[in-house]
Amino acid sequence: MNDHAATTPGDQFGHLLDHEYDGIREYDNPTPGWWHLIFAGTVLFGVVYFSFFTFSPMAWTPQSALAAAQTREFQRLFAEIGELAPDEPTIRSLMGDEKWMAVAQGLFATNCVSCHGPEGQGLVGPNLTDDAYKNVMTLTDIPRVITDGAANGAMPAWGARLHPNEIVLLSAYVADLRGKNLPGPRGPEGDTIPPWD
Ligand code: HEC
């Protein structure tokens, strides 16, 4: 500390340092300890966060978190209804059931709309809202086609990818789509089949 510093007004800000650049001088005010702690903390957090989400097999992505949440939700729902049989009475009882058809709509949106269109009106795959079908004559043909696929995999086999209950729910949803008669890009394909009832 020199004489000049001791007599400078504003000494309450701490003592004035010796150096001077272009007439500018500065007080000795180090950043406080808590500030350093927060700074070091954010750096440490960044290192841990980056390493965990980049390298750890236990890290999750938004997609995997959603899939896990969906699986938990389906397990909860399926515990409620037990095992659904892919038969006519079961499919009929689910058709028009608002709650289960809402679940099925989610499944359809995730797995089927890329080929059958957002409303089932057809795209790469046939229109599911009209009365013409290629592989379906009766209600129970629907779970069979979904499980085994058709046309050498042009319609994929979902048996190994979906829970059996999901296939029955989707079957009821597909059966419900019939009669909406939405205009699709492909026109009717296959034969006109007798009504479900
Ligand atoms: C990769 C495209 C693709 C996806 C994804 C797909 N389908 Fe298909 N689907 C097709 C094609 C193509 C056909 C027609 C097969 C044929 O020509 O015999 C078909 C046929 C069907 C049929 C029989 C229709 C008929 O006229 O006989 C049903 C029912 C069906 N799909 C339901 C579903 C459901 C439910 C899903 C979702 C789980 C699904 N599809 C996902 C392409 C797809």
Residues whose N, C-alpha, C, O or C-beta is under 5 A from the ligand:
A	BS01	HEC	N111 C112 C115 V124 G125 P126 A132 Y133 K134 N135 V136 I142 V145 I146 A150 A151 A154 M155 P156 W158 L170 V174 E189
